[in-house]
Amino acid sequence: MLIRTAHTADHADVIIVGAGVAGLATAQQLTRAGVSVSVLEAAPQPGGRMTTDEVDGFRLDRVGRLMNAAYPEPHRTAGLAGVPLRLFAPGVLVRSGERLQRMGETVRRGSEPGSARGALTMARALASAPRPLDEARLGASLARLAATPVERLLARPERQAAEALAARGLPPRTVQGFLRPLLSALLCDPELTTSSRCADLALRAFARGRLCVPAGGAASLPDRLAAELPPGTILTGVRVKEASINRVTTLEYGELSCRALVLATGAREAAELLPGLRVPRFHPVTVLHHSAPQAPPTGTALLLDGEGGGPVAYTTVMSEVDPSRAPRGRTLISSTVLGTPSPDLEREVAAHLARLYGTPVDDWELLAVHHTPEAVPAMAPSHDVRRPVRVLSGLYVCGDHRATSTVQGSLLSARRAATAILQDFAISSPLEPRPLPSAA
Ligand SMILES: Cc1cc2nc3c(=O)[nH]c(=O)nc-3n(C[C@H](O)[C@H](O)[C@H](O)COP(=O)(O)OP(=O)(O)OC[C@H]3O[C@@H](n4cnc5c(N)ncnc54)[C@H](O)[C@@H]3O)c2cc1C
C-alpha cells in the first residue's frame, strides 16, 4: 500500500515530465486515485503538440488535427468528459480534375459513431456513388474492416501500407483516387511507409466513426485535462535536464524528488533523458491557415486531392466545421501539407487550393504557417502498438511513440502508464470512465 506523502515544493509521489495530452491524462488519473503528482513542462504553457494560437479572433491549431469520433480513448478518459467534438460531413470530398465526389454523404447524422449500423450505412452510401461496381467493392471492403476486431487486424501479416493497398484487390483508381490520399491524410504519411496494421486501424476507425475536431481548437483537450488537476500540479517553463527513478534535475529549480518518474515527452526527448529508448523517424507536417471573404461551397467536408496535384494533403473550411474558430462573419480555411515543404510553399499551396476549391483565392489572406519537422513519429513495420510503458518499477514512459502516433495513442499509453503505477503502488482504483458528449 502506498504511504502517501505530502506534495511539497520539491517532492511528489510521481513526477511527470511533459504536459502534453499523455502527461496530463496520466496526472489526472493518478490524482484521482489520491497520488500526489508534479507535472514539469519546458514550454510556457501545457498542451505539447496540441497548441492553439489566438490571432485576430481566429483560433489557429498548430497541428492539422483530425480525430475520429470512434476513437475509444477520449470516451474513457474521465477528464475529457464534456469536450465537445465538431464533426466533419460524413466521408470525404475528393477532387479529381473537374469532378468533386462526396464519398459517404448519405451516412445518417444520427448513426452512432463506431456502430456496425454506421459502418454498413457507410458501405451502402459508398456503393451508391458513381462507378457503382468500384464503390460497392470499396464499401464492402470498408464494412468488413469496420466489423473486424482489433486483435484480428493486429494478427495480420505486416508490411508497408502502400504494398498492402496494392494487394487489396481493389481497382487502381479506387486505391490511387481515394484510399491513398485518405490514408496519407490519416497517417500524415505521403509515402505510405506506415505499417499496414496501423493503416488498417486508421481505415477501420474511418469506416466506424466520423472524422471530427475538438470544438475551440486542439488545445481544448489538454486545457480540459489541465483544469481538472489540483492547483500547482503543473509547473511550466521547467526543463528537466536529468532524470532517474527518484529524482529529476531541472535548470530552474535544481533537484526535485519523487517515488516514481514518468517520461511523457516526445520520443526524442525521452531518449535523451533515458538513453537506450528507440528514436523513430518522424513525419514533418505543415499547417496553413487562410481567411477568405466568403466560404467556398464545400460545407463541413474534408477535401482531398484524388490526383495528388499539389502539396495540400487535405483542407477544410474550418469555420464551417467549428464556427468558434473564426470571428463572426469571417471564414477560416485550414490546410495541411505533409513532408518537407518546398521554399515556394505558400504560392504552391495557394495555387493548389484554387484548384481544389474551384475558386480564385487571390483575396485570401494567409494568417499563419506552422511547420513541425518532428510532428508525428513514423510507424514503420514492424510497429508495436503496445510498446511497454513500464521500463521498471518506478520508471515509466508514455506518449504517442509508445502506441499509435495519434491523440488516441497518447491517451491509451497514458492510461496504461497510470494503471501500471497504481499497480506498483498497490493502489486498487478502477478509473471510472464517463461518456464524451459529441456536438454536431
Ligand atoms: C502538425 C501535426 C499534425 C498532427 N496531426 C494529427 C492528426 O491529424 N491526428 C492525430 O490523432 N494526431 C495528430 N498529430 C499527433 C498528435 O498531436 C500527438 O500524437 C499528440 O499531441 C502527442 O501528445 P504527447 O503528450 O504524447 O506528446 P507532446 O504533445 O509532444 O507532449 C510532450 C511535452 O513534453 C515537453 N517536454 C519535452 N522535453 C521536456 C523536458 N526535458 N522537460 C520538460 N518538458 C519537456 C514538451 O514541451 C511537450 O509539451 C499531429 C501532430 C502535429 C505536430
The ligand as an SDF file (V2000), in Angstrom:
LIG
                    3D

 53 58  0  0  0  0  0  0  0  0999 V2000
    1.3770   19.1780  -37.2210 C   0  0  0  0  0  0  0  0  0  0  0  0
    0.8230   17.9800  -36.5070 C   0  0  0  0  0  0  0  0  0  0  0  0
   -0.2820   17.3020  -37.0380 C   0  0  0  0  0  0  0  0  0  0  0  0
   -0.8290   16.2120  -36.3590 C   0  0  0  0  0  0  0  0  0  0  0  0
   -1.9380   15.6040  -36.8610 N   0  0  0  0  0  0  0  0  0  0  0  0
   -2.5680   14.6670  -36.1140 C   0  0  0  0  0  0  0  0  0  0  0  0
   -3.8380   14.1550  -36.5100 C   0  0  0  0  0  0  0  0  0  0  0  0
   -4.3910   14.5590  -37.5370 O   0  0  0  0  0  0  0  0  0  0  0  0
   -4.4620   13.2260  -35.7060 N   0  0  0  0  0  0  0  0  0  0  0  0
   -3.8890   12.7880  -34.5420 C   0  0  0  0  0  0  0  0  0  0  0  0
   -4.5000   11.9820  -33.8130 O   0  0  0  0  0  0  0  0  0  0  0  0
   -2.6480   13.2320  -34.1640 N   0  0  0  0  0  0  0  0  0  0  0  0
   -2.0020   14.1590  -34.9090 C   0  0  0  0  0  0  0  0  0  0  0  0
   -0.8020   14.6480  -34.5040 N   0  0  0  0  0  0  0  0  0  0  0  0
   -0.1170   13.9870  -33.3700 C   0  0  0  0  0  0  0  0  0  0  0  0
   -0.6400   14.4200  -32.0150 C   0  0  0  0  0  0  0  0  0  0  0  0
   -0.6500   15.8160  -31.9380 O   0  0  0  0  0  0  0  0  0  0  0  0
    0.3110   13.8200  -30.9860 C   0  0  0  0  0  0  0  0  0  0  0  0
    0.2760   12.4130  -31.1100 O   0  0  0  0  0  0  0  0  0  0  0  0
   -0.0400   14.1450  -29.5410 C   0  0  0  0  0  0  0  0  0  0  0  0
   -0.3590   15.5150  -29.3710 O   0  0  0  0  0  0  0  0  0  0  0  0
    1.1710   13.7790  -28.7070 C   0  0  0  0  0  0  0  0  0  0  0  0
    0.9280   14.0690  -27.3440 O   0  0  0  0  0  0  0  0  0  0  0  0
    2.0210   13.6540  -26.2710 P   0  0  0  0  0  0  0  0  0  0  0  0
    1.5070   14.0890  -24.9500 O   0  0  0  0  0  0  0  0  0  0  0  0
    2.3430   12.2140  -26.4590 O   0  0  0  0  0  0  0  0  0  0  0  0
    3.3470   14.4630  -26.6700 O   0  0  0  0  0  0  0  0  0  0  0  0
    3.5810   16.0440  -26.7570 P   0  0  0  0  0  0  0  0  0  0  0  0
    2.3360   16.7390  -27.0980 O   0  0  0  0  0  0  0  0  0  0  0  0
    4.7550   16.2210  -27.6640 O   0  0  0  0  0  0  0  0  0  0  0  0
    3.9770   16.4630  -25.2730 O   0  0  0  0  0  0  0  0  0  0  0  0
    5.2760   16.3180  -24.7560 C   0  0  0  0  0  0  0  0  0  0  0  0
    5.5930   17.5030  -23.8570 C   0  0  0  0  0  0  0  0  0  0  0  0
    6.8370   17.2670  -23.1970 O   0  0  0  0  0  0  0  0  0  0  0  0
    7.5100   18.5290  -23.0800 C   0  0  0  0  0  0  0  0  0  0  0  0
    8.9430   18.2520  -22.8650 N   0  0  0  0  0  0  0  0  0  0  0  0
    9.7980   17.6750  -23.7350 C   0  0  0  0  0  0  0  0  0  0  0  0
   11.0340   17.5870  -23.1690 N   0  0  0  0  0  0  0  0  0  0  0  0
   10.9320   18.1190  -21.9190 C   0  0  0  0  0  0  0  0  0  0  0  0
   11.8640   18.2980  -20.8500 C   0  0  0  0  0  0  0  0  0  0  0  0
   13.1430   17.8840  -20.9310 N   0  0  0  0  0  0  0  0  0  0  0  0
   11.4250   18.8750  -19.6980 N   0  0  0  0  0  0  0  0  0  0  0  0
   10.1220   19.2710  -19.5750 C   0  0  0  0  0  0  0  0  0  0  0  0
    9.2060   19.1430  -20.5710 N   0  0  0  0  0  0  0  0  0  0  0  0
    9.6010   18.5440  -21.7240 C   0  0  0  0  0  0  0  0  0  0  0  0
    7.2090   19.2190  -24.3960 C   0  0  0  0  0  0  0  0  0  0  0  0
    7.3950   20.6110  -24.3040 O   0  0  0  0  0  0  0  0  0  0  0  0
    5.7480   18.8160  -24.6230 C   0  0  0  0  0  0  0  0  0  0  0  0
    4.8600   19.7750  -24.0800 O   0  0  0  0  0  0  0  0  0  0  0  0
   -0.2270   15.7370  -35.1580 C   0  0  0  0  0  0  0  0  0  0  0  0
    0.8910   16.4200  -34.6250 C   0  0  0  0  0  0  0  0  0  0  0  0
    1.3950   17.5330  -35.2880 C   0  0  0  0  0  0  0  0  0  0  0  0
    2.5630   18.2670  -34.6780 C   0  0  0  0  0  0  0  0  0  0  0  0
  1  2  1  0
  2  3  1  0
  2 52  2  0
  3  4  2  0
  4  5  1  0
  4 50  1  0
  5  6  2  0
  6  7  1  0
  6 13  1  0
  7  8  2  0
  7  9  1  0
  9 10  1  0
 10 11  2  0
 10 12  1  0
 12 13  2  0
 13 14  1  0
 14 15  1  0
 14 50  1  0
 15 16  1  0
 16 17  1  0
 16 18  1  0
 18 19  1  0
 18 20  1  0
 20 21  1  0
 20 22  1  0
 22 23  1  0
 23 24  1  0
 24 25  2  0
 24 26  1  0
 24 27  1  0
 27 28  1  0
 28 29  2  0
 28 30  1  0
 28 31  1  0
 31 32  1  0
 32 33  1  0
 33 34  1  0
 33 48  1  0
 34 35  1  0
 35 36  1  0
 35 46  1  0
 36 37  1  0
 36 45  1  0
 37 38  2  0
 38 39  1  0
 39 40  1  0
 39 45  2  0
 40 41  1  0
 40 42  2  0
 42 43  1  0
 43 44  2  0
 44 45  1  0
 46 47  1  0
 46 48  1  0
 48 49  1  0
 50 51  2  0
 51 52  1  0
 52 53  1  0
M  END
$$$$
